[in-house]
């Protein structure tokens, strides 16, 4: 009898153990289903009211399958276009983040540097990324260098502002303790200032990452040449290949989500654990 009751209890607990996975799956599928449903509704409304060839989920899915299975778009595979945009994004973002880090280090070493450089950084932060298009064209013409330049100036400001804010938020007591322990400027920066700025730095990197991804796609539409998701979207518009443009938009969302929620989130966890901001 007792063994039978244990069996029933184990059977009743089994669904409970599966429920968290089901809940997480539902959290992912519900927004996806809602988005596809709204997309289908907008497609019906637009086609009925204007007669425009607005691609629906079915037409876009069919075109997506064609491109995924090897059909080329503007002389390249869809993977090639995504890789080209991602490469420009990574190069420009790393260069912008590196420049921001140098500025933050100089600000930490000298208050005079802060008075001279930070007002310019604050001004850069106010300028939308697309506003740099005429300057990029005048400096570098049409091509990859103009796109990378726009990514650099877009990513630099938020990273620098947040990193400097993190450094300035360090408690004066911590600095005094470090000096009393005989720490020099290098040790103070590496062991006190840098770990304290990690949360602000992660916030700046996240902001710069999102801003620069939007800029690379928009820049490719105007100064791009030959490849890239943004370039493919604008060229598909001229050829009335709207399903291909929608596929490129889907890839833009996919790349952004992968970098944000897979690569960057993991890097953020590793960083805060490495510097002791939270327990591993």
N, C-alpha and C positions, 0 to 999 in steps of 0.2 A: 504493500500500500504506500509506504513512504517512498519507495523507489519510483512508483508510478507518479506520485506527486512531484518528485524531483524532475522527472521527465517532462511533465506538463509545464513546470516552471521554466525549464531550459528552453522548451519550445516557445513559451510566451516571451522570453527574453531575447530570442534570436532576432525578431523584427526590430526590437529596440536598438540592437547593435547596428543594424543596417540603416536605421533612420537618419543618422547624421550624414551618411553618404548620399542618401536620397534627397535630403534637404539641400545639400551643397549642389547636387546636380540640378535640382529645381531652381536654385538661385541663378544658375548659369543659363538654363533653358528658358526660363520665364522672360527675361529681357530680350533674348534672341527671338522668341516667338512673337513678342509684342512688336519688336522692330520690323520683322518680316510682315506682320499683319498690317501695320501702319503703312509700310512701303507699298503693299498690294492695294490698299485703299486709296493712297495718293495716286497710284498708277491709273486706277479706274476713273477717278475724278478728273485727272488731267486729260486723259484720252477722250473722255466724254465731253468736257467743256471746250477744249482747244483743238483736239485732234492731233496733238503733238505725239511723236513716236517715243513716248516716255517708257524706258525699259522697266519691266516688272521683275519680280524675283525669278520667275521661270526663265525668261529670256536671258537675264544676267547669269543665272546658273548654267544655262547651256553654253553661253560664251565663255564662262569661267572654265568649264570642263574642256572646251576646245583649246584654250590657252594653256591649261595645266598639262594637257597631253601632247604638247609640242608645237602647236600652231603658233607662228610668229606674229608679232605685232610691231609694225614699223621696222622690220629688219632684225628684231631681237625677240627672244623669248620673254615671257612675263617675269621669269626668274631673273633674267638679265637686267630688265628695267628696275626691279625691286633692289637688286644688288647694287646697281649704279647709284640709286638714290640713297641707299643705306651707307655706302662708302663715302659719299660726299658729306652726309650727315655726321658720320663718325669723325672724319678728318676735321671738319669745321668745328665740331663740338669740342674735341680734344684740344685743338688750338685755342679756342676761346676760354676753356676752363684752365688751361695752362697759363694764359695771359692773366686771367683773374687771380690765380694763385700767386703769381709773381707780384701783382699789385698788393694783395693782402699781406704778403711777407714784408714788402717794403713799408707798408703802413704800420705793421707791427713793430718794425725797427725804428721808425722815425715819425713823430707827429707832423713834421713839416711836409713829409711826402703825402700824408693824408689831406692836409689843407690844399695841396696843389692838385692831386689826382682825383680825389673822390668827387668833387663837384662835377668834373667832366664825366665820371662814371654815372652819376645820377642823371645827367643830361642824356647820356646814351640810353639809359633805361627808359626814358620817356619817348624815344623815337621808335615808331613801329618798324618791324623788320622790313616790310615792303617799301618803306620810304627810302631805303638805301639803294633801290634799283637804279635810279639815274646815276648815282655816284659809282656804283659797281660797274655799270656799262662804260662810263667815262674812264675809269681806272683800268679795267681789264677786258672790256669788250664783251662779246657774247661767248659763253662757254663755262667750263667748270670753275675756273678761277673766280669769276664773278659770283657764282653760286656759293662757293666756299667762303668768300669774303663776307657775304651777307649772313651766313651762319655764324661766323666768328664774332662779328659785332653784336649779333643778337644774343648769343650765349654768354658773352663776357660779362655784361653788366649785372644780371641777376646773381651769377655766381660770386662775383667780386663783392657786391653789396651784402649778401648774406654771410660770406666768410668774414668780412670785416666786422659785421655786426656780432658774429660769434666771438671773435677775438676781443672785441671791446666789452663783451658781457662777462668776461672772466672776473671773478672776485679779486679785489685788491689783497685780501687776506691770503689767498692762494699764492699770489705773486710774492708777497712778503715772506711766506714760509719757504718758497723755493729759493729766494735770495739768501735767506738765513742759512739754508742748507748748503750754500756754496754753488748753486746752479748758475751757469753763465747764460748769455743770451741764447745760445743755440739750444741748451737744455731746456730753458724756459719755454722757448717756442715749441720744441718737439714734445715736451712732457706736460706742459700746462696749457699753452695757448691753442695748439692744434687739437688736442682731444676735446677741449671745451667748445671749439667751434664746429665739431663734427655734426651735431644736429642742424645747425644753421647751414653748414655746407651742403648737407644732403638735401635740404629744402631748396637751396639755390641751384644745385645740380638738376633736381627734378624740374624746376621751373625752366631753366635754360634748355633742358632736354626737350620739353614739350614745345617751347617757343621755336627752337631751331628746327624741329621736324616740320612744323607748319611752314616755316620760311623756306626750307629746301624744296618742298613741293611747289609752293607758289613761285619761287625763283625759277625753277625749271620750266614753268609755263611761259616765262618771259625771256630769260637769258639762257635757258637750257638749249642744248644742241645734241641731237642724235639719240639720246637714251635718257631713261628716268621716268618715274611714274607721273610726275607733273607734266613733263614733255609729252608723254603718251596721251594724257587727258586732253591737253589743248589741241594736239594733232588729230585725235579722234573726233573732236568737235568739228574741225574743218571738213573731215571726211564723212560726217554724220554717222560715225560708228559709235553711237551712244552706249550700247552694251559693253564695249571695250572700255569706255571711260568709267562706267560703273564698276567694272572689274578692278580697274586701277584704284578706285576709291576704296574698294574692299581691301585691297592689299595695303593701302595706306593705313587703314584702321588696324589690320592684322600686325603689321610691323611695329606700329606704335604700341599696341597692347603687349606684344612679346617683349619688347625692350623695357617697357614700364613695369609690367607685372612679373616678368620672369628674370631677366638679367639685372635690372636696376634694383628691384626689391631684394634679390639675393645679395647683391653687392652692399646694399644698405644694412642688411642684417649682419653680414660678415664684418663690416666696418665698425658698427657700434659695439659688437662683441669684442673685436680686436682691441679697441681703445677703452674697453671697460665701461661704456656708457650704460649697459645693461648686463645682467648675468647671462652667460651663454647657456 
